[in-house]
Amino acid sequence: MTPHLPTCACCGDALADENRIDFGFNLPEAAFGLPEEDVHRLGVRALLRVDGVGCFIRCLLPVRLTQGTELVLGAWVRVDEDTLRRAHELWEEPGYADLVVRGTFANRIQPWGDDLFGAEVTAKVADPEELPGVVDIHRPAAAPVLTRTWDRDHVLSRFPYPLPVDVRTDLGDQWSVLRTSGLTASFANGADHYTAPDRSVAISLVTDDVAGRAPADFLAALMSGAPDTRPDRRVREPLGEGVRYAFWLAPEDHGRPRHEFYGTAVTAGTAARIFCSYEDPADLAWAQGIWRSLDRAVNR
């Protein structure tokens, strides 16, 4: 199974380093949806002029995360014409090392949203082989982006792109799950989806419409009509005061090309249901791991 990892904000190479995670934004917020002919790159990918909008320089925003991880965001800073012209003159010259960029942050990034968007920032070159790095944010509400150490799961779970690390992700109603590395995240048709070319996950939440029903009885209702698989292809386990159950099918069982895994986790009044599809039969352990990672805060 080949992981699908993000790429470096500077060079585009695939990243597998859990200690530094780089993400790059191709355009500033104000350029999204504009015709391609309105967007002009000045020789390098990091310098941009957008007709009727303004000038931009791509800079690095470093964010400290827990578990010894650094998130480095290659995002855009809106600058005046003189700053863009000077950056263009110096970019591949010795004077680049002394470049200072002052402008306003031009990408809206969760979980900081409007606190960071539009904030005045200063960026300087620390390494001539990298983009200028933001060293100061001149807005009190956004300054902690640089100075705090942020919870890794809280921040990275907001990024839908493939990650090189596993991230515990909130599903709602106090449920959470481990989104494993290499998966793109989305939400559609009432379910959370995590996907890669060779495997996928869909998770949905269900509320029990029978008040006070025991989790085991709710599980029995949810499993009504499920296939009666062989004993070695199903498992039932306790989950705090609740219960979880799973079964899996091979392609010869259903005539479809991939292996399928169906799992349910039930606590009082609510359940999380998971469906995994995968090519490699060895990924059964991966599917079981995601199913077992389903948890509700009341169980902790």
C-alpha positions, 0 to 999 in steps of 0.5 A: 500500500503506497501512502499519499502524502502532501508536498513541500510548500517550496519545492513540491517534493513529497513529505514523509516527515512527521515532525514538519508538515508543509502545506502550500496554498496555490492562490490568495483568497482574493484570486480564487475563481478569477480567470487564469489570464488575470493571474500573473506570476513574476518568473517564480511561483512565489511572486504574484500580481492579480489584475484588479486585486493587487500584489502578493508574495508567498511566505511561510507561516510556522505553527508549533503543534503538540507531539513535537510537530511543526506545521509550515504553511506556504501562504500569501501576503498582500503587499504594495507594488514597490515591495513586489518589485523589490522582491522580484529584483532580489529573489535570486540575488545575494540581497535576497537574504536581507529581504523584509516583507510587510503586508496583510495575510491573504489566506483564510485558514482554519481554525484561525479564520478571520482572526488571521485573515487580513492581519498585518504581518512581517516576514523575513528570510531566515534561510536563503533556500526557503521563502520568507518566514512570518516572524510577527503578526501585528494583530493581538487576536492572531498573534498566538498563531505564532506564539502558542503551541496548538493541539495537533489533532485540533489543527490538522483535522481541519485540513482535508488534504492527505496528511503524513500522520494519523489525526483524531477527528471530531465527528459530532455528538462527542464521537471521534475517529482516527483519520489515518495518514494519506487520506483526503477528508470530505463530508457528503450525504450526511457522512464523513469520507476519508479516501485514497486510490486504494482504500476509503472510509465512510462514517455516519452517526445514527440516533436511537429513536427508542428512548432508553433502549440498551446499546446491545438492543440498539445494535441488534436493531441496526444489524437486522438484515445484515449478512450472517458471515462466518465466525472468523469474519465477525467480531463483537467487543465491549465499548465502555458501557456500550458495544461494538460489532463488525463483519467483513466480506471478500470480493467472492462474497459480493462480486465486487472488486474490493474487500469490504468492512462494516463496523458499528459502535454503540453507546446509550442513544447513539451509534457510529457506523463505518464502511471501509473499502480496500484492495489489499486483503492485508488492509483488514487490520487497517479497517479494524484499527479505524473501527476500534478507534471510534469512540465517544467522549463519555467513554473516556 
